[in-house]
Amino acid sequence: MTTLNGQQISELGLTGWAYLPYPAGGLMTRVRTGDFVTGLALVNAIGERAEAANHHPDLDLRYDHLDIRLISHDEKGITQRDVELARQIIELAKDLPLEPAVTKVEWALDTPDGGRVSPFWAAVLGLPDQGNEELVDDSGALPSLWYQPSGSDEPRQRWHPDIWVEAAQAKDRLRAALAAGGTMVSDEEAPSFWIVADHDGNQACICTWQDRAAMTG
């Protein structure tokens, strides 16, 4: 099954849904249910549709909202079946507000040799070691971890978070970070990502799917 890239997804007009790339994200929304009973009823309704389609979303029910994540794990991205289920959920939640304001975090480890340190991080996180590849928790409970190649010069920042946001919200997030005392380190790769730093020079990347030609799903 063909996976969809960010531009294709943005053209679908899925109101209330955000797209964050695999593996950190998926098609995601937060439904403001207002109370637990309403949320539970929506979960049951979604469950019936999902079971009929044999395609099951990740659902996180809280007292006043329901977080929903759709992704085709077997295809490592977003497919038409995710889109179809998203449209059904819009129909089921037609009287409730859907919010696309979601954030996912990945951690990047700056290291000369990712393969050397990967067994340790896989062990402490309880994840399968994939050598020099990204460590991914398929349940979504843990942030993904990837290794950024570096030289051996010291000092260097060992860790930085990649903050994945919906593309339409990236500039607001960036403005808020700068207004809070942050500084712009680089915008050369924008709108794929911006590098910003806090007062002490600790860096983070604000990331979107945009201008990632090879990225699908």
PyMOL commands that place a pseudoatom at each C-alpha (Angstrom):
pseudoatom trace, name=CA, resn=MET, resi=1, chain=A, elem=C, hetatm=0, pos=[0.000, 0.000, 0.000]
pseudoatom trace, name=CA, resn=THR, resi=2, chain=A, elem=C, hetatm=0, pos=[1.345, 3.434, -0.963]
pseudoatom trace, name=CA, resn=THR, resi=3, chain=A, elem=C, hetatm=0, pos=[2.265, 5.837, 1.827]
pseudoatom trace, name=CA, resn=LEU, resi=4, chain=A, elem=C, hetatm=0, pos=[1.354, 9.515, 1.591]
pseudoatom trace, name=CA, resn=ASN, resi=5, chain=A, elem=C, hetatm=0, pos=[3.820, 12.358, 2.031]
pseudoatom trace, name=CA, resn=GLY, resi=6, chain=A, elem=C, hetatm=0, pos=[3.194, 15.549, 3.970]
pseudoatom trace, name=CA, resn=GLN, resi=7, chain=A, elem=C, hetatm=0, pos=[2.108, 17.604, 0.972]
pseudoatom trace, name=CA, resn=GLN, resi=8, chain=A, elem=C, hetatm=0, pos=[-0.405, 14.965, -0.112]
pseudoatom trace, name=CA, resn=ILE, resi=9, chain=A, elem=C, hetatm=0, pos=[-1.828, 14.788, 3.398]
pseudoatom trace, name=CA, resn=SER, resi=10, chain=A, elem=C, hetatm=0, pos=[-2.090, 18.572, 3.707]
pseudoatom trace, name=CA, resn=GLU, resi=11, chain=A, elem=C, hetatm=0, pos=[-4.157, 18.672, 0.498]
pseudoatom trace, name=CA, resn=LEU, resi=12, chain=A, elem=C, hetatm=0, pos=[-6.769, 16.257, 1.879]
pseudoatom trace, name=CA, resn=GLY, resi=13, chain=A, elem=C, hetatm=0, pos=[-8.464, 18.894, 4.029]
pseudoatom trace, name=CA, resn=LEU, resi=14, chain=A, elem=C, hetatm=0, pos=[-8.685, 16.798, 7.188]
pseudoatom trace, name=CA, resn=THR, resi=15, chain=A, elem=C, hetatm=0, pos=[-9.949, 19.550, 9.478]
pseudoatom trace, name=CA, resn=GLY, resi=16, chain=A, elem=C, hetatm=0, pos=[-8.748, 19.215, 13.046]
pseudoatom trace, name=CA, resn=TRP, resi=17, chain=A, elem=C, hetatm=0, pos=[-5.950, 16.743, 12.278]
pseudoatom trace, name=CA, resn=ALA, resi=18, chain=A, elem=C, hetatm=0, pos=[-2.189, 17.266, 12.461]
pseudoatom trace, name=CA, resn=TYR, resi=19, chain=A, elem=C, hetatm=0, pos=[0.423, 15.310, 10.555]
pseudoatom trace, name=CA, resn=LEU, resi=20, chain=A, elem=C, hetatm=0, pos=[3.761, 14.430, 12.158]
pseudoatom trace, name=CA, resn=PRO, resi=21, chain=A, elem=C, hetatm=0, pos=[6.112, 12.074, 10.292]
pseudoatom trace, name=CA, resn=TYR, resi=22, chain=A, elem=C, hetatm=0, pos=[6.781, 8.445, 11.207]
pseudoatom trace, name=CA, resn=PRO, resi=23, chain=A, elem=C, hetatm=0, pos=[7.885, 7.136, 13.677]
pseudoatom trace, name=CA, resn=ALA, resi=24, chain=A, elem=C, hetatm=0, pos=[7.282, 10.019, 16.088]
pseudoatom trace, name=CA, resn=GLY, resi=25, chain=A, elem=C, hetatm=0, pos=[3.829, 10.882, 14.868]
pseudoatom trace, name=CA, resn=GLY, resi=26, chain=A, elem=C, hetatm=0, pos=[1.071, 9.985, 12.448]
pseudoatom trace, name=CA, resn=LEU, resi=27, chain=A, elem=C, hetatm=0, pos=[-2.317, 11.552, 11.821]
pseudoatom trace, name=CA, resn=MET, resi=28, chain=A, elem=C, hetatm=0, pos=[-3.173, 12.989, 15.224]
pseudoatom trace, name=CA, resn=THR, resi=29, chain=A, elem=C, hetatm=0, pos=[-5.931, 14.924, 16.920]
pseudoatom trace, name=CA, resn=ARG, resi=30, chain=A, elem=C, hetatm=0, pos=[-7.289, 15.745, 20.359]
pseudoatom trace, name=CA, resn=VAL, resi=31, chain=A, elem=C, hetatm=0, pos=[-11.071, 15.581, 20.754]
pseudoatom trace, name=CA, resn=ARG, resi=32, chain=A, elem=C, hetatm=0, pos=[-12.412, 17.805, 23.533]
pseudoatom trace, name=CA, resn=THR, resi=33, chain=A, elem=C, hetatm=0, pos=[-15.089, 15.529, 24.983]
pseudoatom trace, name=CA, resn=GLY, resi=34, chain=A, elem=C, hetatm=0, pos=[-15.802, 17.581, 28.117]
pseudoatom trace, name=CA, resn=ASP, resi=35, chain=A, elem=C, hetatm=0, pos=[-16.386, 14.574, 30.349]
pseudoatom trace, name=CA, resn=PHE, resi=36, chain=A, elem=C, hetatm=0, pos=[-15.367, 10.942, 30.710]
pseudoatom trace, name=CA, resn=VAL, resi=37, chain=A, elem=C, hetatm=0, pos=[-18.694, 9.396, 29.737]
pseudoatom trace, name=CA, resn=THR, resi=38, chain=A, elem=C, hetatm=0, pos=[-18.778, 11.258, 26.417]
pseudoatom trace, name=CA, resn=GLY, resi=39, chain=A, elem=C, hetatm=0, pos=[-15.198, 10.241, 25.754]
pseudoatom trace, name=CA, resn=LEU, resi=40, chain=A, elem=C, hetatm=0, pos=[-15.909, 6.598, 26.530]
pseudoatom trace, name=CA, resn=ALA, resi=41, chain=A, elem=C, hetatm=0, pos=[-18.895, 6.584, 24.174]
pseudoatom trace, name=CA, resn=LEU, resi=42, chain=A, elem=C, hetatm=0, pos=[-16.707, 8.014, 21.422]
pseudoatom trace, name=CA, resn=VAL, resi=43, chain=A, elem=C, hetatm=0, pos=[-14.036, 5.373, 22.068]
pseudoatom trace, name=CA, resn=ASN, resi=44, chain=A, elem=C, hetatm=0, pos=[-16.659, 2.641, 21.694]
pseudoatom trace, name=CA, resn=ALA, resi=45, chain=A, elem=C, hetatm=0, pos=[-17.986, 4.156, 18.475]
pseudoatom trace, name=CA, resn=ILE, resi=46, chain=A, elem=C, hetatm=0, pos=[-14.480, 4.462, 17.020]
pseudoatom trace, name=CA, resn=GLY, resi=47, chain=A, elem=C, hetatm=0, pos=[-13.752, 0.914, 18.136]
pseudoatom trace, name=CA, resn=GLU, resi=48, chain=A, elem=C, hetatm=0, pos=[-16.683, -0.444, 16.137]
pseudoatom trace, name=CA, resn=ARG, resi=49, chain=A, elem=C, hetatm=0, pos=[-15.574, 1.360, 12.977]
pseudoatom trace, name=CA, resn=ALA, resi=50, chain=A, elem=C, hetatm=0, pos=[-11.946, 0.332, 13.493]
pseudoatom trace, name=CA, resn=GLU, resi=51, chain=A, elem=C, hetatm=0, pos=[-12.822, -3.307, 14.056]
pseudoatom trace, name=CA, resn=ALA, resi=52, chain=A, elem=C, hetatm=0, pos=[-14.941, -3.350, 10.908]
pseudoatom trace, name=CA, resn=ALA, resi=53, chain=A, elem=C, hetatm=0, pos=[-12.015, -1.932, 8.931]
pseudoatom trace, name=CA, resn=ASN, resi=54, chain=A, elem=C, hetatm=0, pos=[-9.459, -4.162, 10.691]
pseudoatom trace, name=CA, resn=HIS, resi=55, chain=A, elem=C, hetatm=0, pos=[-7.348, -1.043, 11.258]
pseudoatom trace, name=CA, resn=HIS, resi=56, chain=A, elem=C, hetatm=0, pos=[-6.969, 0.116, 14.823]
pseudoatom trace, name=CA, resn=PRO, resi=57, chain=A, elem=C, hetatm=0, pos=[-5.945, 3.566, 16.087]
pseudoatom trace, name=CA, resn=ASP, resi=58, chain=A, elem=C, hetatm=0, pos=[-4.030, 4.432, 19.247]
pseudoatom trace, name=CA, resn=LEU, resi=59, chain=A, elem=C, hetatm=0, pos=[-6.531, 5.945, 21.698]
pseudoatom trace, name=CA, resn=ASP, resi=60, chain=A, elem=C, hetatm=0, pos=[-5.636, 7.737, 24.929]
pseudoatom trace, name=CA, resn=LEU, resi=61, chain=A, elem=C, hetatm=0, pos=[-8.760, 8.580, 26.948]
pseudoatom trace, name=CA, resn=ARG, resi=62, chain=A, elem=C, hetatm=0, pos=[-8.562, 11.195, 29.698]
pseudoatom trace, name=CA, resn=TYR, resi=63, chain=A, elem=C, hetatm=0, pos=[-11.278, 12.862, 31.771]
pseudoatom trace, name=CA, resn=ASP, resi=64, chain=A, elem=C, hetatm=0, pos=[-12.047, 15.715, 29.360]
pseudoatom trace, name=CA, resn=HIS, resi=65, chain=A, elem=C, hetatm=0, pos=[-10.379, 14.716, 26.099]
pseudoatom trace, name=CA, resn=LEU, resi=66, chain=A, elem=C, hetatm=0, pos=[-9.431, 11.844, 23.805]
pseudoatom trace, name=CA, resn=ASP, resi=67, chain=A, elem=C, hetatm=0, pos=[-6.093, 11.764, 21.956]
pseudoatom trace, name=CA, resn=ILE, resi=68, chain=A, elem=C, hetatm=0, pos=[-6.123, 9.794, 18.698]
pseudoatom trace, name=CA, resn=ARG, resi=69, chain=A, elem=C, hetatm=0, pos=[-3.202, 8.621, 16.586]
pseudoatom trace, name=CA, resn=LEU, resi=70, chain=A, elem=C, hetatm=0, pos=[-3.558, 6.899, 13.215]
pseudoatom trace, name=CA, resn=ILE, resi=71, chain=A, elem=C, hetatm=0, pos=[-0.630, 5.217, 11.495]
pseudoatom trace, name=CA, resn=SER, resi=72, chain=A, elem=C, hetatm=0, pos=[-0.002, 2.142, 9.353]
pseudoatom trace, name=CA, resn=HIS, resi=73, chain=A, elem=C, hetatm=0, pos=[2.862, 0.489, 11.226]
pseudoatom trace, name=CA, resn=ASP, resi=74, chain=A, elem=C, hetatm=0, pos=[3.269, -2.209, 8.587]
pseudoatom trace, name=CA, resn=GLU, resi=75, chain=A, elem=C, hetatm=0, pos=[3.880, 0.469, 5.937]
pseudoatom trace, name=CA, resn=LYS, resi=76, chain=A, elem=C, hetatm=0, pos=[5.826, 2.806, 8.255]
pseudoatom trace, name=CA, resn=GLY, resi=77, chain=A, elem=C, hetatm=0, pos=[3.669, 5.776, 7.378]
pseudoatom trace, name=CA, resn=ILE, resi=78, chain=A, elem=C, hetatm=0, pos=[0.240, 7.145, 6.532]
pseudoatom trace, name=CA, resn=THR, resi=79, chain=A, elem=C, hetatm=0, pos=[-1.883, 5.251, 4.020]
pseudoatom trace, name=CA, resn=GLN, resi=80, chain=A, elem=C, hetatm=0, pos=[-5.356, 5.629, 2.576]
pseudoatom trace, name=CA, resn=ARG, resi=81, chain=A, elem=C, hetatm=0, pos=[-6.819, 3.442, 5.309]
pseudoatom trace, name=CA, resn=ASP, resi=82, chain=A, elem=C, hetatm=0, pos=[-5.650, 5.987, 7.899]
pseudoatom trace, name=CA, resn=VAL, resi=83, chain=A, elem=C, hetatm=0, pos=[-7.284, 8.762, 5.916]
pseudoatom trace, name=CA, resn=GLU, resi=84, chain=A, elem=C, hetatm=0, pos=[-10.536, 6.831, 5.635]
pseudoatom trace, name=CA, resn=LEU, resi=85, chain=A, elem=C, hetatm=0, pos=[-10.652, 6.162, 9.376]
pseudoatom trace, name=CA, resn=ALA, resi=86, chain=A, elem=C, hetatm=0, pos=[-9.833, 9.804, 10.131]
pseudoatom trace, name=CA, resn=ARG, resi=87, chain=A, elem=C, hetatm=0, pos=[-12.831, 10.872, 8.048]
pseudoatom trace, name=CA, resn=GLN, resi=88, chain=A, elem=C, hetatm=0, pos=[-15.055, 8.438, 9.907]
pseudoatom trace, name=CA, resn=ILE, resi=89, chain=A, elem=C, hetatm=0, pos=[-13.842, 9.808, 13.230]
pseudoatom trace, name=CA, resn=ILE, resi=90, chain=A, elem=C, hetatm=0, pos=[-14.629, 13.362, 12.062]
pseudoatom trace, name=CA, resn=GLU, resi=91, chain=A, elem=C, hetatm=0, pos=[-18.163, 12.139, 11.380]
pseudoatom trace, name=CA, resn=LEU, resi=92, chain=A, elem=C, hetatm=0, pos=[-18.463, 10.399, 14.765]
pseudoatom trace, name=CA, resn=ALA, resi=93, chain=A, elem=C, hetatm=0, pos=[-17.172, 13.471, 16.625]
pseudoatom trace, name=CA, resn=LYS, resi=94, chain=A, elem=C, hetatm=0, pos=[-19.091, 16.016, 14.550]
pseudoatom trace, name=CA, resn=ASP, resi=95, chain=A, elem=C, hetatm=0, pos=[-20.506, 17.801, 17.600]
pseudoatom trace, name=CA, resn=LEU, resi=96, chain=A, elem=C, hetatm=0, pos=[-17.144, 17.930, 19.418]
pseudoatom trace, name=CA, resn=PRO, resi=97, chain=A, elem=C, hetatm=0, pos=[-14.100, 20.135, 18.726]
pseudoatom trace, name=CA, resn=LEU, resi=98, chain=A, elem=C, hetatm=0, pos=[-11.024, 18.495, 17.202]
pseudoatom trace, name=CA, resn=GLU, resi=99, chain=A, elem=C, hetatm=0, pos=[-7.684, 20.175, 17.920]
pseudoatom trace, name=CA, resn=PRO, resi=100, chain=A, elem=C, hetatm=0, pos=[-4.614, 19.627, 15.715]
pseudoatom trace, name=CA, resn=ALA, resi=101, chain=A, elem=C, hetatm=0, pos=[-2.281, 21.161, 18.327]
pseudoatom trace, name=CA, resn=VAL, resi=102, chain=A, elem=C, hetatm=0, pos=[-0.100, 18.145, 19.094]
pseudoatom trace, name=CA, resn=THR, resi=103, chain=A, elem=C, hetatm=0, pos=[3.619, 17.827, 19.797]
pseudoatom trace, name=CA, resn=LYS, resi=104, chain=A, elem=C, hetatm=0, pos=[5.973, 14.861, 19.694]
pseudoatom trace, name=CA, resn=VAL, resi=105, chain=A, elem=C, hetatm=0, pos=[9.561, 14.763, 20.898]
pseudoatom trace, name=CA, resn=GLU, resi=106, chain=A, elem=C, hetatm=0, pos=[12.518, 12.755, 19.591]
pseudoatom trace, name=CA, resn=TRP, resi=107, chain=A, elem=C, hetatm=0, pos=[15.928, 12.768, 21.245]
pseudoatom trace, name=CA, resn=ALA, resi=108, chain=A, elem=C, hetatm=0, pos=[19.120, 13.035, 19.191]
pseudoatom trace, name=CA, resn=LEU, resi=109, chain=A, elem=C, hetatm=0, pos=[22.425, 11.881, 20.690]
pseudoatom trace, name=CA, resn=ASP, resi=110, chain=A, elem=C, hetatm=0, pos=[25.492, 13.605, 19.270]
pseudoatom trace, name=CA, resn=THR, resi=111, chain=A, elem=C, hetatm=0, pos=[28.092, 10.819, 19.069]
pseudoatom trace, name=CA, resn=PRO, resi=112, chain=A, elem=C, hetatm=0, pos=[31.057, 9.742, 16.906]
pseudoatom trace, name=CA, resn=ASP, resi=113, chain=A, elem=C, hetatm=0, pos=[29.798, 6.127, 16.917]
pseudoatom trace, name=CA, resn=GLY, resi=114, chain=A, elem=C, hetatm=0, pos=[26.090, 5.398, 17.314]
pseudoatom trace, name=CA, resn=GLY, resi=115, chain=A, elem=C, hetatm=0, pos=[26.599, 1.676, 16.903]
pseudoatom trace, name=CA, resn=ARG, resi=116, chain=A, elem=C, hetatm=0, pos=[28.934, 1.573, 19.908]
pseudoatom trace, name=CA, resn=VAL, resi=117, chain=A, elem=C, hetatm=0, pos=[26.526, 3.277, 22.328]
pseudoatom trace, name=CA, resn=SER, resi=118, chain=A, elem=C, hetatm=0, pos=[23.257, 1.902, 20.936]
pseudoatom trace, name=CA, resn=PRO, resi=119, chain=A, elem=C, hetatm=0, pos=[23.286, -1.362, 22.948]
pseudoatom trace, name=CA, resn=PHE, resi=120, chain=A, elem=C, hetatm=0, pos=[23.443, 0.640, 26.186]
pseudoatom trace, name=CA, resn=TRP, resi=121, chain=A, elem=C, hetatm=0, pos=[20.546, 2.930, 25.319]
pseudoatom trace, name=CA, resn=ALA, resi=122, chain=A, elem=C, hetatm=0, pos=[18.466, 0.031, 24.024]
pseudoatom trace, name=CA, resn=ALA, resi=123, chain=A, elem=C, hetatm=0, pos=[19.088, -1.802, 27.307]
pseudoatom trace, name=CA, resn=VAL, resi=124, chain=A, elem=C, hetatm=0, pos=[18.204, 1.064, 29.652]
pseudoatom trace, name=CA, resn=LEU, resi=125, chain=A, elem=C, hetatm=0, pos=[15.111, 1.952, 27.615]
pseudoatom trace, name=CA, resn=GLY, resi=126, chain=A, elem=C, hetatm=0, pos=[14.035, -1.675, 27.239]
pseudoatom trace, name=CA, resn=LEU, resi=127, chain=A, elem=C, hetatm=0, pos=[13.919, -1.479, 23.429]
pseudoatom trace, name=CA, resn=PRO, resi=128, chain=A, elem=C, hetatm=0, pos=[15.351, -3.781, 20.723]
pseudoatom trace, name=CA, resn=ASP, resi=129, chain=A, elem=C, hetatm=0, pos=[18.854, -2.736, 19.697]
pseudoatom trace, name=CA, resn=GLN, resi=130, chain=A, elem=C, hetatm=0, pos=[18.955, -1.747, 16.016]
pseudoatom trace, name=CA, resn=GLY, resi=131, chain=A, elem=C, hetatm=0, pos=[22.642, -0.935, 15.865]
pseudoatom trace, name=CA, resn=ASN, resi=132, chain=A, elem=C, hetatm=0, pos=[23.242, 2.482, 14.381]
pseudoatom trace, name=CA, resn=GLU, resi=133, chain=A, elem=C, hetatm=0, pos=[19.555, 2.911, 13.568]
pseudoatom trace, name=CA, resn=GLU, resi=134, chain=A, elem=C, hetatm=0, pos=[16.866, 4.822, 15.430]
pseudoatom trace, name=CA, resn=LEU, resi=135, chain=A, elem=C, hetatm=0, pos=[15.458, 3.266, 18.603]
pseudoatom trace, name=CA, resn=VAL, resi=136, chain=A, elem=C, hetatm=0, pos=[11.669, 3.273, 18.322]
pseudoatom trace, name=CA, resn=ASP, resi=137, chain=A, elem=C, hetatm=0, pos=[9.012, 2.311, 20.865]
pseudoatom trace, name=CA, resn=ASP, resi=138, chain=A, elem=C, hetatm=0, pos=[6.094, 1.132, 18.722]
pseudoatom trace, name=CA, resn=SER, resi=139, chain=A, elem=C, hetatm=0, pos=[3.685, 1.724, 21.610]
pseudoatom trace, name=CA, resn=GLY, resi=140, chain=A, elem=C, hetatm=0, pos=[4.504, 5.430, 21.530]
pseudoatom trace, name=CA, resn=ALA, resi=141, chain=A, elem=C, hetatm=0, pos=[5.107, 5.529, 25.293]
pseudoatom trace, name=CA, resn=LEU, resi=142, chain=A, elem=C, hetatm=0, pos=[8.769, 6.515, 24.894]
pseudoatom trace, name=CA, resn=PRO, resi=143, chain=A, elem=C, hetatm=0, pos=[10.263, 9.140, 22.595]
pseudoatom trace, name=CA, resn=SER, resi=144, chain=A, elem=C, hetatm=0, pos=[12.327, 7.860, 19.686]
pseudoatom trace, name=CA, resn=LEU, resi=145, chain=A, elem=C, hetatm=0, pos=[16.097, 8.134, 19.935]
pseudoatom trace, name=CA, resn=TRP, resi=146, chain=A, elem=C, hetatm=0, pos=[18.450, 8.631, 17.013]
pseudoatom trace, name=CA, resn=TYR, resi=147, chain=A, elem=C, hetatm=0, pos=[22.198, 9.152, 16.680]
pseudoatom trace, name=CA, resn=GLN, resi=148, chain=A, elem=C, hetatm=0, pos=[23.608, 12.275, 15.085]
pseudoatom trace, name=CA, resn=PRO, resi=149, chain=A, elem=C, hetatm=0, pos=[27.110, 11.685, 13.701]
pseudoatom trace, name=CA, resn=SER, resi=150, chain=A, elem=C, hetatm=0, pos=[29.717, 14.017, 15.160]
pseudoatom trace, name=CA, resn=GLY, resi=151, chain=A, elem=C, hetatm=0, pos=[33.429, 14.438, 15.500]
pseudoatom trace, name=CA, resn=SER, resi=152, chain=A, elem=C, hetatm=0, pos=[35.224, 13.716, 18.742]
pseudoatom trace, name=CA, resn=ASP, resi=153, chain=A, elem=C, hetatm=0, pos=[36.083, 17.333, 19.598]
pseudoatom trace, name=CA, resn=GLU, resi=154, chain=A, elem=C, hetatm=0, pos=[35.091, 18.572, 23.041]
pseudoatom trace, name=CA, resn=PRO, resi=155, chain=A, elem=C, hetatm=0, pos=[33.104, 20.259, 24.415]
pseudoatom trace, name=CA, resn=ARG, resi=156, chain=A, elem=C, hetatm=0, pos=[29.895, 19.545, 22.525]
pseudoatom trace, name=CA, resn=GLN, resi=157, chain=A, elem=C, hetatm=0, pos=[26.238, 19.287, 23.361]
pseudoatom trace, name=CA, resn=ARG, resi=158, chain=A, elem=C, hetatm=0, pos=[25.582, 15.583, 23.762]
pseudoatom trace, name=CA, resn=TRP, resi=159, chain=A, elem=C, hetatm=0, pos=[21.777, 15.636, 23.538]
pseudoatom trace, name=CA, resn=HIS, resi=160, chain=A, elem=C, hetatm=0, pos=[19.199, 17.772, 21.827]
pseudoatom trace, name=CA, resn=PRO, resi=161, chain=A, elem=C, hetatm=0, pos=[15.428, 17.316, 21.465]
pseudoatom trace, name=CA, resn=ASP, resi=162, chain=A, elem=C, hetatm=0, pos=[13.672, 17.426, 18.109]
pseudoatom trace, name=CA, resn=ILE, resi=163, chain=A, elem=C, hetatm=0, pos=[10.273, 19.015, 18.686]
pseudoatom trace, name=CA, resn=TRP, resi=164, chain=A, elem=C, hetatm=0, pos=[7.882, 17.898, 15.949]
pseudoatom trace, name=CA, resn=VAL, resi=165, chain=A, elem=C, hetatm=0, pos=[4.862, 20.145, 15.400]
pseudoatom trace, name=CA, resn=GLU, resi=166, chain=A, elem=C, hetatm=0, pos=[2.153, 20.594, 12.792]
pseudoatom trace, name=CA, resn=ALA, resi=167, chain=A, elem=C, hetatm=0, pos=[3.614, 22.689, 9.966]
pseudoatom trace, name=CA, resn=ALA, resi=168, chain=A, elem=C, hetatm=0, pos=[0.995, 25.432, 10.297]
pseudoatom trace, name=CA, resn=GLN, resi=169, chain=A, elem=C, hetatm=0, pos=[1.935, 25.914, 13.953]
pseudoatom trace, name=CA, resn=ALA, resi=170, chain=A, elem=C, hetatm=0, pos=[5.725, 25.901, 13.645]
pseudoatom trace, name=CA, resn=LYS, resi=171, chain=A, elem=C, hetatm=0, pos=[6.235, 29.653, 13.315]
pseudoatom trace, name=CA, resn=ASP, resi=172, chain=A, elem=C, hetatm=0, pos=[4.029, 30.373, 16.333]
pseudoatom trace, name=CA, resn=ARG, resi=173, chain=A, elem=C, hetatm=0, pos=[6.081, 27.884, 18.356]
pseudoatom trace, name=CA, resn=LEU, resi=174, chain=A, elem=C, hetatm=0, pos=[9.287, 29.504, 17.104]
pseudoatom trace, name=CA, resn=ARG, resi=175, chain=A, elem=C, hetatm=0, pos=[8.091, 33.015, 17.994]
pseudoatom trace, name=CA, resn=ALA, resi=176, chain=A, elem=C, hetatm=0, pos=[7.118, 31.832, 21.469]
pseudoatom trace, name=CA, resn=ALA, resi=177, chain=A, elem=C, hetatm=0, pos=[10.558, 30.288, 22.023]
pseudoatom trace, name=CA, resn=LEU, resi=178, chain=A, elem=C, hetatm=0, pos=[12.336, 33.471, 20.951]
pseudoatom trace, name=CA, resn=ALA, resi=179, chain=A, elem=C, hetatm=0, pos=[10.002, 35.658, 23.019]
pseudoatom trace, name=CA, resn=ALA, resi=180, chain=A, elem=C, hetatm=0, pos=[10.814, 33.495, 26.043]
pseudoatom trace, name=CA, resn=GLY, resi=181, chain=A, elem=C, hetatm=0, pos=[14.496, 34.419, 25.798]
pseudoatom trace, name=CA, resn=GLY, resi=182, chain=A, elem=C, hetatm=0, pos=[15.674, 31.926, 23.199]
pseudoatom trace, name=CA, resn=THR, resi=183, chain=A, elem=C, hetatm=0, pos=[18.025, 32.721, 20.338]
pseudoatom trace, name=CA, resn=MET, resi=184, chain=A, elem=C, hetatm=0, pos=[18.029, 31.609, 16.722]
pseudoatom trace, name=CA, resn=VAL, resi=185, chain=A, elem=C, hetatm=0, pos=[21.035, 29.408, 16.020]
pseudoatom trace, name=CA, resn=SER, resi=186, chain=A, elem=C, hetatm=0, pos=[20.167, 28.568, 12.407]
pseudoatom trace, name=CA, resn=ASP, resi=187, chain=A, elem=C, hetatm=0, pos=[17.235, 28.784, 10.027]
pseudoatom trace, name=CA, resn=GLU, resi=188, chain=A, elem=C, hetatm=0, pos=[19.175, 27.502, 7.002]
pseudoatom trace, name=CA, resn=GLU, resi=189, chain=A, elem=C, hetatm=0, pos=[17.070, 24.325, 6.819]
pseudoatom trace, name=CA, resn=ALA, resi=190, chain=A, elem=C, hetatm=0, pos=[13.701, 26.033, 7.422]
pseudoatom trace, name=CA, resn=PRO, resi=191, chain=A, elem=C, hetatm=0, pos=[10.906, 25.074, 7.096]
pseudoatom trace, name=CA, resn=SER, resi=192, chain=A, elem=C, hetatm=0, pos=[12.205, 21.526, 7.673]
pseudoatom trace, name=CA, resn=PHE, resi=193, chain=A, elem=C, hetatm=0, pos=[13.660, 22.645, 10.997]
pseudoatom trace, name=CA, resn=TRP, resi=194, chain=A, elem=C, hetatm=0, pos=[14.926, 25.630, 12.953]
pseudoatom trace, name=CA, resn=ILE, resi=195, chain=A, elem=C, hetatm=0, pos=[17.710, 25.351, 15.548]
pseudoatom trace, name=CA, resn=VAL, resi=196, chain=A, elem=C, hetatm=0, pos=[17.146, 27.480, 18.647]
pseudoatom trace, name=CA, resn=ALA, resi=197, chain=A, elem=C, hetatm=0, pos=[18.928, 27.739, 21.979]
pseudoatom trace, name=CA, resn=ASP, resi=198, chain=A, elem=C, hetatm=0, pos=[18.104, 28.773, 25.542]
pseudoatom trace, name=CA, resn=HIS, resi=199, chain=A, elem=C, hetatm=0, pos=[19.989, 31.328, 27.675]
pseudoatom trace, name=CA, resn=ASP, resi=200, chain=A, elem=C, hetatm=0, pos=[22.718, 28.769, 28.432]
pseudoatom trace, name=CA, resn=GLY, resi=201, chain=A, elem=C, hetatm=0, pos=[23.211, 27.707, 24.831]
pseudoatom trace, name=CA, resn=ASN, resi=202, chain=A, elem=C, hetatm=0, pos=[21.345, 24.374, 25.035]
pseudoatom trace, name=CA, resn=GLN, resi=203, chain=A, elem=C, hetatm=0, pos=[19.929, 23.686, 21.596]
pseudoatom trace, name=CA, resn=ALA, resi=204, chain=A, elem=C, hetatm=0, pos=[16.685, 22.205, 20.296]
pseudoatom trace, name=CA, resn=CYS, resi=205, chain=A, elem=C, hetatm=0, pos=[15.184, 21.785, 16.825]
pseudoatom trace, name=CA, resn=ILE, resi=206, chain=A, elem=C, hetatm=0, pos=[11.634, 22.744, 15.907]
pseudoatom trace, name=CA, resn=CYS, resi=207, chain=A, elem=C, hetatm=0, pos=[10.748, 20.325, 13.095]
pseudoatom trace, name=CA, resn=THR, resi=208, chain=A, elem=C, hetatm=0, pos=[8.026, 19.911, 10.463]
pseudoatom trace, name=CA, resn=TRP, resi=209, chain=A, elem=C, hetatm=0, pos=[7.411, 17.622, 7.495]
pseudoatom trace, name=CA, resn=GLN, resi=210, chain=A, elem=C, hetatm=0, pos=[7.931, 20.472, 5.022]
pseudoatom trace, name=CA, resn=ASP, resi=211, chain=A, elem=C, hetatm=0, pos=[10.711, 20.451, 2.416]
pseudoatom trace, name=CA, resn=ARG, resi=212, chain=A, elem=C, hetatm=0, pos=[11.612, 16.834, 3.110]
pseudoatom trace, name=CA, resn=ALA, resi=213, chain=A, elem=C, hetatm=0, pos=[11.412, 15.558, -0.443]
pseudoatom trace, name=CA, resn=ALA, resi=214, chain=A, elem=C, hetatm=0, pos=[12.335, 11.982, 0.388]
pseudoatom trace, name=CA, resn=MET, resi=215, chain=A, elem=C, hetatm=0, pos=[10.052, 11.725, 3.417]
pseudoatom trace, name=CA, resn=THR, resi=216, chain=A, elem=C, hetatm=0, pos=[6.803, 9.820, 3.006]
pseudoatom trace, name=CA, resn=GLY, resi=217, chain=A, elem=C, hetatm=0, pos=[4.231, 8.700, 5.504]
for i in range(1, 217): cmd.bond("trace and resi %d" % i, "trace and resi %d" % (i + 1))
show_as sticks, trace
zoom trace
